Amino acid sequence: MYLKVGDVVTHSVRVRGLVMKYLRYGLHEGICVTVDVLGRVNTAPMGVEVIDRGADVDIIIRPYPETRTSMNLRQVPEFTLNFTHDPILFFNSLFRKQALALVSSRYVRPPRLGGCIDLVIECSVKAQYRDARGRDLVIGTVEDAYECMGSKVAYSRGASAVIEALVYLTKLTALVTSISCKERAEYLKRIGEECSLAVRVGNSELRHICSAVLRLAKSYACLGN
Protein backbone atom coordinates (compact mmCIF):
# COMPACT_ATOMS: atom_id res chain seq x y z
CA MET A 1 0.00 0.00 0.00
CA TYR A 2 1.37 3.43 -0.98
CA LEU A 3 0.15 6.83 0.14
CA LYS A 4 -0.35 9.80 -2.11
CA VAL A 5 1.90 12.74 -1.31
CA GLY A 6 -1.01 14.79 0.01
CA ASP A 7 -2.04 12.02 2.40
CA VAL A 8 1.33 11.58 4.13
CA VAL A 9 0.86 14.33 6.72
CA THR A 10 -2.68 13.19 7.54
CA HIS A 11 -1.44 9.62 7.89
CA SER A 12 1.41 10.66 10.24
CA VAL A 13 -0.93 12.73 12.43
CA ARG A 14 -3.45 9.87 12.67
CA VAL A 15 -0.77 7.30 13.48
CA ARG A 16 0.91 9.45 16.12
CA GLY A 17 -2.45 10.19 17.72
CA LEU A 18 -3.35 6.51 18.02
CA VAL A 19 0.05 5.49 19.37
CA MET A 20 0.06 8.22 22.02
CA LYS A 21 -3.56 7.46 22.92
CA TYR A 22 -2.78 3.85 23.78
CA LEU A 23 0.90 3.94 24.83
CA ARG A 24 1.05 6.95 27.12
CA TYR A 25 2.06 5.31 30.42
CA GLY A 26 5.72 4.44 29.78
CA LEU A 27 6.48 0.75 29.28
CA HIS A 28 3.57 -1.24 27.83
CA GLU A 29 3.25 -4.94 27.03
CA GLY A 30 2.16 -6.27 23.67
CA ILE A 31 2.64 -9.31 21.47
CA CYS A 32 5.36 -8.98 18.86
CA VAL A 33 5.01 -10.87 15.58
CA THR A 34 8.04 -11.47 13.35
CA VAL A 35 8.90 -13.76 10.43
CA ASP A 36 12.09 -15.33 9.13
CA VAL A 37 13.22 -15.37 5.50
CA LEU A 38 11.06 -18.43 4.87
CA GLY A 39 8.00 -16.66 6.21
CA ARG A 40 7.77 -18.73 9.40
CA VAL A 41 5.95 -16.75 12.07
CA ASN A 42 7.06 -16.22 15.66
CA THR A 43 5.05 -14.56 18.42
CA ALA A 44 6.25 -13.38 21.82
CA PRO A 45 5.20 -11.00 24.60
CA MET A 46 7.25 -7.82 24.33
CA GLY A 47 7.79 -4.66 26.32
CA VAL A 48 7.22 -1.55 24.20
CA GLU A 49 8.29 2.06 24.67
CA VAL A 50 7.54 5.13 22.56
CA ILE A 51 9.81 7.95 21.47
CA ASP A 52 7.61 10.96 20.78
CA ARG A 53 9.35 13.25 18.31
CA GLY A 54 6.46 15.68 18.05
CA ALA A 55 5.70 15.25 14.37
CA ASP A 56 5.95 11.47 14.55
CA VAL A 57 6.84 8.60 16.88
CA ASP A 58 9.33 5.75 16.98
CA ILE A 59 8.94 2.46 18.84
CA ILE A 60 11.57 0.78 21.03
CA ILE A 61 11.59 -2.95 21.80
CA ARG A 62 14.33 -4.93 23.53
CA PRO A 63 14.26 -8.61 22.55
CA TYR A 64 16.75 -10.89 24.25
CA PRO A 65 19.73 -11.91 22.08
CA GLU A 66 19.53 -15.27 20.34
CA THR A 67 15.78 -15.47 20.76
CA ARG A 68 13.65 -16.20 17.73
CA THR A 69 12.39 -12.61 17.73
CA SER A 70 15.91 -11.18 17.63
CA MET A 71 17.07 -13.57 14.90
CA ASN A 72 13.97 -12.97 12.79
CA LEU A 73 14.42 -9.21 12.95
CA ARG A 74 17.93 -9.57 11.57
CA GLN A 75 16.56 -11.60 8.66
CA VAL A 76 13.36 -9.63 8.01
CA PRO A 77 13.60 -6.19 9.69
CA GLU A 78 9.88 -5.66 10.19
CA PHE A 79 7.40 -6.51 12.97
CA THR A 80 3.90 -5.95 14.21
CA LEU A 81 2.91 -5.13 17.78
CA ASN A 82 -0.50 -6.28 18.96
CA PHE A 83 -1.98 -4.83 22.14
CA THR A 84 -4.69 -6.51 24.18
CA HIS A 85 -5.92 -7.00 27.75
CA ASP A 86 -6.90 -10.61 26.96
CA PRO A 87 -4.55 -13.03 28.79
CA ILE A 88 -5.57 -15.87 26.49
CA LEU A 89 -3.79 -14.21 23.57
CA PHE A 90 -0.62 -13.72 25.65
CA PHE A 91 -0.82 -17.36 26.72
CA ASN A 92 -1.34 -18.56 23.16
CA SER A 93 1.60 -16.48 21.94
CA LEU A 94 3.85 -18.73 24.07
CA PHE A 95 2.05 -22.03 24.55
CA ARG A 96 -0.47 -22.47 21.72
CA LYS A 97 0.84 -20.52 18.77
CA GLN A 98 -1.26 -22.62 16.39
CA ALA A 99 -4.40 -21.24 18.04
CA LEU A 100 -3.60 -17.65 17.06
CA ALA A 101 -5.43 -16.09 14.13
CA LEU A 102 -2.98 -14.42 11.74
CA VAL A 103 -4.09 -11.63 9.41
CA SER A 104 -2.11 -10.00 6.60
CA SER A 105 -0.67 -6.61 7.54
CA ARG A 106 -1.06 -3.48 5.45
CA TYR A 107 2.59 -2.45 5.02
CA VAL A 108 4.93 -5.07 6.51
CA ARG A 109 5.53 -8.75 5.90
CA PRO A 110 4.86 -10.11 9.42
CA PRO A 111 1.12 -10.60 9.98
CA ARG A 112 -0.93 -9.03 12.73
CA LEU A 113 -3.05 -10.97 15.17
CA GLY A 114 -6.78 -11.35 14.72
CA GLY A 115 -9.27 -11.57 17.53
CA CYS A 116 -9.52 -9.38 20.63
CA ILE A 117 -6.85 -6.83 19.74
CA ASP A 118 -7.15 -3.17 20.75
CA LEU A 119 -4.34 -1.68 18.65
CA VAL A 120 -1.95 -2.89 15.96
CA ILE A 121 1.29 -1.08 15.16
CA GLU A 122 3.21 -2.07 12.03
CA CYS A 123 6.91 -1.22 12.13
CA SER A 124 10.04 -1.40 10.04
CA VAL A 125 13.41 -1.54 11.80
CA LYS A 126 15.32 1.73 11.77
CA ALA A 127 18.22 0.47 13.90
CA GLN A 128 19.14 -2.68 15.82
CA TYR A 129 22.15 -2.95 18.11
CA ARG A 130 23.34 -4.38 21.43
CA ASP A 131 22.92 -2.08 24.43
CA ALA A 132 25.11 -1.80 27.55
CA ARG A 133 23.10 -4.52 29.34
CA GLY A 134 23.62 -7.00 26.52
CA ARG A 135 20.05 -6.69 25.24
CA ASP A 136 19.15 -6.04 21.63
CA LEU A 137 17.74 -2.54 21.27
CA VAL A 138 15.48 -2.20 18.25
CA ILE A 139 14.17 1.17 17.10
CA GLY A 140 11.16 0.84 14.84
CA THR A 141 9.66 3.30 12.40
CA VAL A 142 5.88 3.21 12.65
CA GLU A 143 4.48 2.46 9.20
CA ASP A 144 0.87 2.28 10.36
CA ALA A 145 -1.30 1.99 13.46
CA TYR A 146 -4.98 1.14 13.66
CA GLU A 147 -7.61 0.00 16.11
CA CYS A 148 -9.18 -3.45 15.87
CA MET A 149 -12.18 -5.13 17.47
CA GLY A 150 -10.89 -4.55 21.01
CA SER A 151 -10.26 -6.75 24.03
CA LYS A 152 -13.95 -6.84 24.99
CA VAL A 153 -13.06 -7.47 28.61
CA ALA A 154 -13.26 -5.28 31.72
CA TYR A 155 -10.20 -4.80 33.93
CA SER A 156 -9.44 -7.93 35.93
CA ARG A 157 -6.73 -8.27 38.57
CA GLY A 158 -6.55 -11.98 37.79
CA ALA A 159 -6.10 -11.43 34.07
CA SER A 160 -3.47 -8.76 34.66
CA ALA A 161 -1.62 -11.07 37.04
CA VAL A 162 -1.59 -13.83 34.43
CA ILE A 163 -0.12 -11.45 31.84
CA GLU A 164 2.58 -10.42 34.34
CA ALA A 165 3.38 -14.08 35.04
CA LEU A 166 3.71 -14.75 31.30
CA VAL A 167 6.00 -11.73 30.89
CA TYR A 168 8.27 -13.00 33.68
CA LEU A 169 8.20 -16.49 32.16
CA THR A 170 9.33 -15.03 28.82
CA LYS A 171 12.28 -13.36 30.56
CA LEU A 172 13.19 -16.52 32.46
CA THR A 173 13.05 -18.67 29.34
CA ALA A 174 15.38 -16.30 27.48
CA LEU A 175 17.85 -15.94 30.36
CA VAL A 176 17.81 -19.38 31.97
CA THR A 177 21.23 -20.49 30.66
CA SER A 178 22.98 -17.24 31.58
CA ILE A 179 21.73 -16.42 35.09
CA SER A 180 22.54 -17.81 38.52
CA CYS A 181 20.39 -20.18 40.56
CA LYS A 182 19.58 -17.26 42.87
CA GLU A 183 18.33 -15.20 39.94
CA ARG A 184 16.28 -18.11 38.64
CA ALA A 185 14.71 -18.45 42.08
CA GLU A 186 13.78 -14.75 42.06
CA TYR A 187 11.98 -15.12 38.74
CA LEU A 188 10.19 -18.21 40.01
CA LYS A 189 9.12 -16.28 43.11
CA ARG A 190 7.66 -13.44 41.02
CA ILE A 191 5.84 -15.87 38.73
CA GLY A 192 4.49 -17.72 41.75
CA GLU A 193 3.23 -14.50 43.35
CA GLU A 194 1.41 -13.42 40.20
CA CYS A 195 -0.16 -16.84 39.72
CA SER A 196 -1.19 -16.98 43.37
CA LEU A 197 -3.20 -13.79 42.85
CA ALA A 198 -4.69 -15.07 39.58
CA VAL A 199 -5.75 -18.35 41.21
CA ARG A 200 -7.27 -16.50 44.16
CA VAL A 201 -9.39 -14.01 42.22
CA GLY A 202 -9.65 -15.59 38.75
CA ASN A 203 -11.76 -18.29 37.16
CA SER A 204 -10.95 -21.83 36.04
CA GLU A 205 -9.53 -20.59 32.73
CA LEU A 206 -6.96 -18.43 34.49
CA ARG A 207 -6.15 -21.24 36.92
CA HIS A 208 -5.51 -23.56 33.96
CA ILE A 209 -3.12 -21.03 32.43
CA CYS A 210 -1.26 -20.61 35.71
CA SER A 211 -0.90 -24.37 36.04
CA ALA A 212 0.87 -24.51 32.66
CA VAL A 213 2.98 -21.44 33.45
CA LEU A 214 4.12 -22.78 36.82
CA ARG A 215 4.88 -26.23 35.39
CA LEU A 216 7.23 -24.76 32.78
CA ALA A 217 8.74 -22.21 35.16
CA LYS A 218 9.56 -24.88 37.76
CA SER A 219 11.36 -26.93 35.10
CA TYR A 220 13.94 -24.11 34.99
CA ALA A 221 14.73 -24.33 38.73
CA CYS A 222 18.21 -25.47 39.73
CA LEU A 223 18.44 -28.97 41.16
CA GLY A 224 18.06 -28.90 44.92
CA ASN A 225 16.01 -25.67 44.91
PyMOL commands that set and color helices and strands:
alter all, ss='L'
color gray80, all
select helices_A, chain A and resi 5-22+68-75+87-95+97-99+157-175+181-201+204-219
alter helices_A, ss='H'
color red, helices_A
select strands_A, chain A and resi 28-35+41-52+57-61+78-83+102-103+112-113+119-130+136-147
alter strands_A, ss='S'
color yellow, strands_A
deselect
rebuild
show_as cartoon
